[in-house]
Amino acid sequence: MVAKASLVKLRDELLKKAKRRKVVTYQWISDELPSGVSVSGEELDDL
């Protein structure tokens, strides 16, 4: 199992990629993240 800290880091990297692409969708983020990791709507709103 991957440590939670590395999952958060992975999520942050994905958010940065999404920000560059300007195509942030809940589905895209969900597809990229391993199961059990979620991104809140508030975090996406910040992009």
C-alpha positions in Angstrom: 0.0 0.0 0.0 1.2 3.5 -0.8 1.7 5.9 2.0 -1.0 8.6 2.4 1.7 11.3 2.1 2.7 10.1 -1.3 -0.9 10.0 -2.4 -1.3 13.6 -1.4 1.8 14.4 -3.4 0.5 12.6 -6.4 -2.8 14.4 -6.1 -1.1 17.7 -6.0 1.0 16.9 -9.1 -2.2 15.9 -10.9 -3.8 19.2 -9.9 -0.9 21.1 -11.3 -1.1 19.2 -14.6 -4.8 19.8 -14.8 -4.3 23.5 -14.1 -1.8 23.7 -17.0 -4.2 21.8 -19.3 -7.2 24.0 -18.3 -9.3 20.9 -18.5 -10.1 20.1 -14.9 -13.0 17.7 -14.5 -14.0 15.6 -11.6 -14.0 12.6 -13.8 -10.4 13.2 -15.1 -9.1 13.7 -11.6 -10.9 10.6 -10.4 -9.6 8.5 -13.3 -6.0 9.6 -12.6 -6.0 9.1 -8.9 -5.7 5.7 -7.3 -8.9 4.4 -5.6 -9.4 5.7 -2.1 -8.0 9.2 -2.9 -10.4 12.0 -3.5 -10.3 15.7 -4.5 -12.8 18.1 -3.0 -14.7 20.5 -5.1 -13.1 23.3 -3.2 -9.7 22.3 -4.3 -10.8 22.2 -7.9 -12.4 25.6 -7.6 -9.0 27.0 -6.7 -7.6 26.1 -10.0 
